[in-house]
Structure formats: C-alpha cells, structure tokens
Amino acid sequence: MAKRKSTGGTPATVALSAAGIAFEVRAYEHDPRATSYGLEAAEALDVDPARVFKTLLASLDPSTGSGQRGALVVGIVPVTGQLDLKALARALGGSKAVMAEVAAAERATGYVADGISPVGQKRPHRTVLDASALDHDTILVSGGRRGFDLELAPADLVAITGAVTATIGR
C-alpha cells in the first residue's frame, strides 16, 4: 500500500497524509437505495465484509434527568455486526452508553451520517476499535463520505485516533 498525498480530499485523507500514514482510497459508486452502506461497500469493492468497519458515535454515561449529555465517544465495529454499548462503556471506564443523536454526531465530527470517518473529525473523541480488526493486515473505514472508503492497517488507525482496542462488537 503506497502513501497517498492529499489533493484536497476529505479531512480524513488530509489527516492521514499529514501524519505520513499509508492508506489506499477505495471508492465505489454509492447506491442511494442501499440500506447497509458497509455491506454495500464490501460487495462493491469485493472485500470480505469482516474487514469493513463502521464508525458509530455514542454518548458515554449520559445524564439521567439533569438535561446534560454524556461525552461523545467513537466505536468502530465490523459492518457484519452491531456495537455492544455496554462493552463500549466498559472499554472506556464508563458504566453506560447510548447511541448519539444523528445531529449531534454530525456536528461533533463534521461528517454526514453514514459517511462518518473515524479519522479527521472536527474534534477528537475517545475511540475504541473492535479487537477483531487486529485479525487483518488492513481494514476499510469510511473516508468521510458515502462511496469513499479508506484501507489502512489497524495499528495505523489506532495510532492516528488514539484508540484502544477491545471486543465491542457482537
């Protein structure tokens, strides 16, 4: 995999290029009728779906009753499964997590829903990468828009996001 120089791509490609991390752009024609963008990507790119990961935002230790929201955190899991919110909370030392509201996730990351990249977000968030990613030489994550994935080594994703790895998928 060759290092790519940014040519004004997405914030994710800019961040990876600036960090000197090797990645490959894996673009495909997105079908707006698709219901599972990750599985669509795996099929379109002819990649094992277990290597394609989705980026989800959750609210860690959300308040009950006071109106305050918990801190937004990122969970990255294979598209073939679901995010285990209890496991995500435990991995970050919390007691509970709930899925973030779409509008809050978009505001916090600078990306649109179903195209949120774990890299190049508007603000850094505590991140957990599902441990299954370490079973692969490279994985694919969103590059910041639908139909635009990035292939990179899991260790590089951990390095650039400051992620911890834990079993957070089911």
C-alpha positions as CSV (number, residue, x, y, z in Angstrom):
1,M,0.0,0.0,0.0
2,A,1.5,3.3,-1.0
3,K,1.3,6.5,0.9
4,R,-1.1,8.9,-0.7
5,K,-0.6,12.6,-0.9
6,S,-3.6,14.6,-0.2
7,T,-5.0,16.5,-3.2
8,G,-7.7,18.3,-1.2
9,G,-9.7,15.2,-0.4
10,T,-11.7,14.7,2.8
11,P,-10.5,15.7,6.3
12,A,-9.7,12.0,6.8
13,T,-7.3,11.8,3.8
14,V,-5.7,15.1,4.7
15,A,-5.1,13.9,8.3
16,L,-3.7,10.6,7.2
17,S,-1.4,12.3,4.7
18,A,-0.2,14.8,7.2
19,A,0.6,12.0,9.6
20,G,2.5,10.1,7.0
21,I,0.2,7.1,7.3
22,A,-0.1,4.7,4.3
23,F,-3.6,4.3,3.1
24,E,-5.4,3.4,-0.1
25,V,-8.6,5.2,-1.3
26,R,-11.3,2.6,-2.2
27,A,-14.1,4.5,-3.9
28,Y,-17.2,3.0,-5.4
29,E,-20.5,4.2,-6.9
30,H,-22.8,4.5,-3.9
31,D,-26.4,3.4,-4.5
32,P,-28.7,5.8,-2.6
33,R,-31.2,3.0,-2.3
34,A,-28.7,0.9,-0.3
35,T,-29.8,0.1,3.3
36,S,-26.5,-1.1,4.6
37,Y,-23.7,1.1,3.4
38,G,-21.0,-1.1,4.9
39,L,-22.2,-4.3,3.2
40,E,-22.7,-2.3,0.0
41,A,-19.0,-1.2,0.2
42,A,-17.8,-4.8,0.8
43,E,-19.8,-6.0,-2.2
44,A,-18.8,-3.2,-4.5
45,L,-15.1,-3.4,-3.5
46,D,-15.1,-7.2,-3.5
47,V,-13.8,-7.3,0.1
48,D,-14.6,-9.7,2.9
49,P,-17.3,-7.9,5.0
50,A,-15.4,-8.7,8.1
51,R,-12.7,-6.3,7.0
52,V,-15.1,-3.4,6.5
53,F,-15.8,-1.4,9.7
54,K,-18.4,1.2,10.5
55,T,-17.9,4.2,12.8
56,L,-20.6,4.9,15.4
57,L,-20.9,7.6,18.0
58,A,-22.3,7.1,21.4
59,S,-22.9,9.2,24.5
60,L,-20.9,7.8,27.4
61,D,-22.5,7.9,30.8
62,P,-25.4,10.1,29.7
63,S,-27.1,12.0,32.5
64,T,-30.5,11.0,33.7
65,G,-32.8,13.9,34.4
66,S,-30.4,16.8,34.6
67,G,-30.5,17.5,30.9
68,Q,-26.7,17.2,30.5
69,R,-25.5,14.8,27.8
70,G,-22.6,12.4,28.3
71,A,-19.3,12.7,26.4
72,L,-19.4,11.6,22.8
73,V,-17.2,8.6,22.1
74,V,-16.5,6.6,18.9
75,G,-16.9,2.8,18.5
76,I,-15.6,1.2,15.3
77,V,-17.0,-2.3,14.6
78,P,-17.3,-4.7,11.6
79,V,-20.3,-4.0,9.4
80,T,-21.3,-7.6,9.8
81,G,-22.3,-7.0,13.5
82,Q,-23.5,-4.5,15.9
83,L,-22.0,-2.2,18.5
84,D,-22.3,-3.6,22.1
85,L,-22.9,-0.4,24.0
86,K,-22.2,-1.9,27.4
87,A,-18.8,-3.2,26.1
88,L,-18.0,0.2,24.7
89,A,-18.7,1.9,28.0
90,R,-16.6,-0.7,29.9
91,A,-13.7,-0.3,27.5
92,L,-13.7,3.5,28.3
93,G,-14.2,3.1,32.0
94,G,-17.8,4.1,31.9
95,S,-20.9,2.5,33.1
96,K,-23.4,3.1,30.3
97,A,-23.5,4.3,26.7
98,V,-26.4,5.1,24.4
99,M,-26.3,5.9,20.7
100,A,-25.7,9.5,20.0
101,E,-28.3,11.6,18.2
102,V,-27.5,11.8,14.5
103,A,-27.4,15.6,14.5
104,A,-25.0,15.6,17.5
105,A,-22.8,13.1,15.7
106,E,-22.7,15.2,12.6
107,R,-22.0,18.4,14.5
108,A,-19.2,16.8,16.5
109,T,-17.4,15.1,13.6
110,G,-18.1,17.4,10.7
111,Y,-19.2,14.4,8.6
112,V,-22.7,13.3,7.5
113,A,-24.3,10.2,9.0
114,D,-23.4,7.0,7.2
115,G,-20.2,8.7,6.0
116,I,-18.6,9.4,9.3
117,S,-14.9,8.6,9.3
118,P,-13.0,7.8,12.5
119,V,-10.2,10.0,11.1
120,G,-10.1,13.8,10.7
121,Q,-13.1,14.5,12.9
122,K,-13.8,18.1,13.8
123,R,-13.0,17.4,17.4
124,P,-11.1,14.4,18.8
125,H,-13.2,11.8,20.6
126,R,-12.2,8.9,22.7
127,T,-12.2,5.9,20.4
128,V,-12.5,2.1,20.7
129,L,-11.6,-0.2,17.8
130,D,-13.1,-3.6,17.9
131,A,-10.3,-6.1,18.6
132,S,-11.3,-8.2,15.6
133,A,-9.6,-5.6,13.4
134,L,-6.3,-6.9,14.6
135,D,-7.0,-10.2,12.8
136,H,-6.5,-8.4,9.5
137,D,-3.5,-6.8,7.8
138,T,-5.7,-4.0,6.6
139,I,-9.3,-2.9,7.2
140,L,-11.6,-0.4,5.5
141,V,-13.3,2.5,7.2
142,S,-15.3,5.4,5.8
143,G,-13.2,8.1,4.2
144,G,-15.7,10.8,5.1
145,R,-18.5,10.4,2.5
146,R,-20.7,7.6,1.2
147,G,-19.0,5.6,-1.5
148,F,-15.5,6.6,-0.3
149,D,-13.6,4.2,1.9
150,L,-10.0,4.1,3.1
151,E,-7.9,1.0,3.5
152,L,-5.2,1.1,6.2
153,A,-3.5,-1.1,8.8
154,P,-5.4,-1.4,12.1
155,A,-2.3,-0.3,14.0
156,D,-2.2,2.9,12.0
157,L,-5.9,3.6,12.7
158,V,-5.2,3.1,16.4
159,A,-2.2,5.4,16.2
160,I,-4.0,8.3,14.4
161,T,-7.2,8.2,16.5
162,G,-5.6,7.3,19.8
163,A,-8.0,4.3,20.0
164,V,-7.9,1.5,22.4
165,T,-8.8,-2.0,21.2
166,A,-11.5,-4.1,22.9
167,T,-14.2,-6.5,22.0
168,I,-17.1,-4.1,21.4
169,G,-18.9,-5.9,18.6
170,R,-21.5,-8.6,18.8
